[in-house]
Amino acid sequence: NRVLTLIDVGPALIGTAGIVDKSGRVWIGFEDGSIAVHFQNHIQRYTRSEGLPAALIRAIYEDADGTIWVGSSAGLSRLQNGRFITMTAVTADVPLRDVVAVLVDRNDYLWLATSAGVVRLRRSDAMRVTLDGAFSGTFVRYDASDGIPGNTVVPKHPAATVAADGKLWFIASHGVAIIDTKAVDTQAVLLPLRIEGGVADRRAFDAMPGLTLPPRTSTLEINYLV
């Protein structure tokens, strides 16, 4: 015989993410940005009143220290003393929209699958983010130029996982990206770079999304700021 237990979490909502934490609590995120936690026949709700940004919940993750991280369409949130603190960007140019996966590697780095690509930052830096949401640490972003096969925001759950050998697997729109954290140079400093425009066959152009160059372009000069 099968026993079905119905848990009343309030108004009918679509669940979008969920985990079972180390204590056996069931965490379920919903499309309206709320989270319900079920444990020992008790339901605890988290909403905007507890600091959640009222955005679609895309991922819930518990790290080795028991910290709960939540990825949403508004950024990365962390539960601290019963309230959520949300980080919406790592810089003004790199917003954390649609955080669909959160992982922590063996070197205590956070890895986020976002609309800006895969973002790596120190967990300790993310832990220092306060209620203003400002991030003051360093980060590295990986996208198609680094071999990520397409967009890492895809309608699949879960969107990423850590394998037994420590490698990180990320689902992308055109395949799967596997990152070997042992081969990542965490000491390298990547300076932010902004392409301003360039010159193709002696004709100047401004940088813009979807820019294409004419066929048989033979000379190319790229102007950028670091």
C-alpha positions as CSV (number, residue, x, y, z in Angstrom):
1,N,0.0,0.0,0.0
2,R,1.1,3.6,-0.7
3,V,0.5,6.4,1.7
4,L,0.1,9.9,0.3
5,T,0.5,12.8,2.7
6,L,-0.8,16.2,1.6
7,I,1.0,19.2,3.0
8,D,-1.0,22.4,3.1
9,V,1.4,25.3,2.3
10,G,-1.3,27.9,1.7
11,P,-2.7,29.2,-1.5
12,A,-2.2,27.1,-4.6
13,L,1.3,27.9,-5.9
14,I,3.7,26.3,-8.4
15,G,6.8,24.9,-6.7
16,T,9.9,25.7,-8.6
17,A,12.8,24.4,-6.4
18,G,13.3,22.2,-3.4
19,I,15.8,20.3,-1.2
20,V,15.9,18.2,1.9
21,D,18.5,19.6,4.3
22,K,20.8,17.8,6.7
23,S,18.3,18.1,9.5
24,G,15.5,16.5,7.4
25,R,13.6,19.7,6.8
26,V,12.0,20.0,3.4
27,W,12.5,23.4,1.7
28,I,10.2,24.3,-1.2
29,G,10.5,27.5,-3.2
30,F,7.6,28.9,-5.2
31,E,7.0,31.1,-8.3
32,D,5.8,34.0,-6.1
33,G,9.1,34.2,-4.3
34,S,8.1,32.6,-1.1
35,I,9.6,29.5,0.6
36,A,7.9,26.9,2.8
37,V,9.9,24.7,5.2
38,H,8.2,21.5,6.4
39,F,9.6,19.7,9.5
40,Q,7.8,17.5,12.0
41,N,4.3,18.4,10.8
42,H,5.1,22.1,11.1
43,I,5.3,24.6,8.2
44,Q,7.4,27.7,8.4
45,R,7.0,30.4,5.7
46,Y,9.5,32.9,4.4
47,T,8.3,35.8,2.3
48,R,9.2,39.5,1.7
49,S,8.7,40.1,5.4
50,E,11.8,37.9,6.0
51,G,13.8,39.6,3.3
52,L,13.1,37.5,0.2
53,P,13.0,39.7,-2.9
54,A,9.5,38.4,-4.1
55,A,11.1,36.9,-7.2
56,L,10.8,33.5,-8.8
57,I,12.8,31.0,-6.7
58,R,15.1,29.0,-9.0
59,A,17.4,27.2,-6.6
60,I,17.8,26.3,-2.9
61,Y,21.2,25.0,-1.7
62,E,22.6,24.1,1.7
63,D,26.4,24.3,2.1
64,A,28.7,22.2,4.3
65,D,28.2,24.7,7.2
66,G,24.4,24.5,7.0
67,T,24.0,27.9,5.4
68,I,21.0,28.1,3.2
69,W,21.5,29.9,-0.2
70,V,18.6,30.8,-2.5
71,G,18.9,31.6,-6.2
72,S,16.1,33.6,-7.7
73,S,15.3,35.9,-10.7
74,A,16.4,38.8,-8.5
75,G,19.8,37.5,-7.3
76,L,21.5,35.4,-4.6
77,S,20.0,35.3,-1.1
78,R,21.5,33.9,2.2
79,L,19.5,33.0,5.3
80,Q,21.0,34.6,8.4
81,N,19.3,34.8,11.8
82,G,15.9,34.1,10.4
83,R,16.2,36.7,7.6
84,F,17.4,36.6,4.1
85,I,20.1,39.0,2.7
86,T,20.0,39.4,-1.0
87,M,22.9,40.2,-3.4
88,T,21.7,41.5,-6.7
89,A,25.0,42.1,-8.5
90,V,28.8,41.5,-8.2
91,T,29.5,44.7,-10.1
92,A,27.3,47.3,-11.7
93,D,28.0,45.6,-15.1
94,V,27.3,42.0,-13.9
95,P,23.9,41.7,-12.4
96,L,22.9,38.4,-10.8
97,R,19.6,37.9,-12.6
98,D,18.2,34.4,-12.8
99,V,20.5,32.5,-10.4
100,V,19.4,29.0,-11.3
101,A,22.1,27.0,-9.5
102,V,24.3,27.5,-6.4
103,L,27.2,25.2,-5.6
104,V,30.2,25.4,-3.2
105,D,33.4,23.6,-4.2
106,R,36.1,22.0,-2.1
107,N,38.1,25.2,-2.0
108,D,35.1,27.1,-0.5
109,Y,34.2,29.0,-3.6
110,L,30.6,29.7,-4.6
111,W,29.7,28.9,-8.2
112,L,26.5,30.4,-9.6
113,A,24.8,29.6,-12.9
114,T,23.2,33.0,-13.9
115,S,22.0,34.9,-16.9
116,A,25.5,36.4,-17.1
117,G,27.2,33.0,-17.3
118,V,28.8,31.0,-14.5
119,V,30.1,33.3,-11.7
120,R,32.7,32.2,-9.2
121,L,33.3,34.1,-5.9
122,R,34.6,33.4,-2.5
123,R,32.0,32.1,-0.1
124,S,33.6,34.2,2.6
125,D,33.1,37.4,0.5
126,A,29.4,36.5,-0.1
127,M,29.0,35.8,3.7
128,R,30.0,39.4,4.4
129,V,27.3,40.9,2.2
130,T,25.0,42.9,4.5
131,L,21.4,44.1,4.2
132,D,22.3,46.7,1.6
133,G,23.2,43.9,-0.8
134,A,26.5,45.3,-1.8
135,F,29.3,42.9,-2.8
136,S,32.8,44.0,-2.2
137,G,34.9,40.9,-3.0
138,T,36.4,39.6,-6.2
139,F,34.8,37.3,-8.8
140,V,35.4,35.6,-12.0
141,R,32.8,35.1,-14.8
142,Y,32.8,32.3,-17.3
143,D,30.8,32.4,-20.5
144,A,30.8,31.2,-24.1
145,S,34.3,32.7,-24.6
146,D,35.6,30.3,-21.9
147,G,33.8,27.3,-23.4
148,I,30.4,27.4,-21.7
149,P,28.1,25.9,-24.4
150,G,25.4,28.5,-24.5
151,N,23.1,30.0,-22.0
152,T,23.2,28.6,-18.4
153,V,19.7,29.7,-17.7
154,V,17.6,26.8,-18.9
155,P,14.3,25.4,-17.8
156,K,15.7,22.4,-16.0
157,H,16.0,21.6,-12.3
158,P,18.6,21.0,-11.0
159,A,20.8,23.0,-13.3
160,A,24.1,22.0,-11.8
161,T,25.7,19.5,-9.5
162,V,29.0,18.5,-7.9
163,A,30.3,15.1,-8.9
164,A,32.1,12.7,-6.5
165,D,35.5,13.7,-8.0
166,G,34.8,17.4,-7.2
167,K,34.1,18.5,-10.8
168,L,31.2,20.8,-11.4
169,W,28.6,20.0,-14.0
170,F,26.4,22.8,-15.4
171,I,23.5,22.4,-17.8
172,A,23.6,24.9,-20.7
173,S,21.4,25.5,-23.7
174,H,23.7,23.7,-26.1
175,G,25.3,21.1,-23.9
176,V,26.9,20.5,-20.5
177,A,29.9,22.4,-19.1
178,I,32.2,20.4,-16.8
179,I,34.6,22.5,-14.7
180,D,37.6,20.9,-13.0
181,T,38.1,23.1,-9.9
182,K,41.6,21.6,-9.4
183,A,42.7,23.1,-12.7
184,V,41.3,26.6,-12.0
185,D,43.9,29.1,-11.1
186,T,42.3,30.9,-8.1
187,Q,45.3,33.2,-7.8
188,A,44.9,34.8,-11.2
189,V,43.3,38.2,-11.2
190,L,41.0,38.9,-14.1
191,L,40.5,42.6,-14.7
192,P,37.1,43.7,-15.9
193,L,37.2,44.5,-19.6
194,R,34.7,46.6,-21.6
195,I,34.7,46.7,-25.4
196,E,34.0,50.2,-26.7
197,G,34.1,49.5,-30.4
198,G,36.7,49.0,-33.2
199,V,37.7,49.4,-36.8
200,A,37.0,46.8,-39.5
201,D,38.7,47.4,-42.8
202,R,39.2,51.0,-41.9
203,R,35.6,51.5,-41.0
204,A,34.9,52.4,-37.3
205,F,32.0,50.7,-35.5
206,D,30.5,50.9,-32.0
207,A,30.1,47.9,-29.8
208,M,26.5,46.7,-29.6
209,P,24.6,43.5,-29.0
210,G,24.3,41.2,-32.1
211,L,27.0,43.1,-34.0
212,T,28.2,41.3,-37.2
213,L,31.0,42.2,-39.6
214,P,30.7,42.0,-43.4
215,P,32.0,38.8,-45.1
216,R,35.7,38.8,-46.0
217,T,36.6,41.4,-43.4
218,S,40.4,41.2,-43.5
219,T,41.6,43.6,-40.8
220,L,40.1,44.1,-37.3
221,E,41.0,46.4,-34.5
222,I,39.2,46.2,-31.1
223,N,39.1,49.2,-28.7
224,Y,38.6,48.3,-25.1
225,L,38.9,49.6,-21.5
226,V,40.4,47.8,-18.6
